[in-house]
Amino acid sequence: TPKSIDLVCWFQEIRNLRTSMAKALKLLLQHRKQVQIQKHRNKTTQPSICKKENDRLISQQKANIYKDGQAAS
């Protein structure tokens, strides 16, 4: 009967949706995990040390410029 065919199609459609959703969720979770790993790496690796050193040098330069300005005036 036509109604049972409709039901079969409907269930097939639901099954397809479920598999697509599962795939999308899996990709999303993988991406989130990679982002977390990257954030962790950013925290634990050298750039933070480099940034601190860089900030220190910049503030030192600013202080020198300020001193030079004062000496000139």
Summary of the structure (lengths in Angstrom):
residues: 73
radius of gyration: 29.9
end to end distance: 98.8
largest distance: 98.8
contacts: 136
relative contact order: 0.05
helix: 95%
strand: 0%
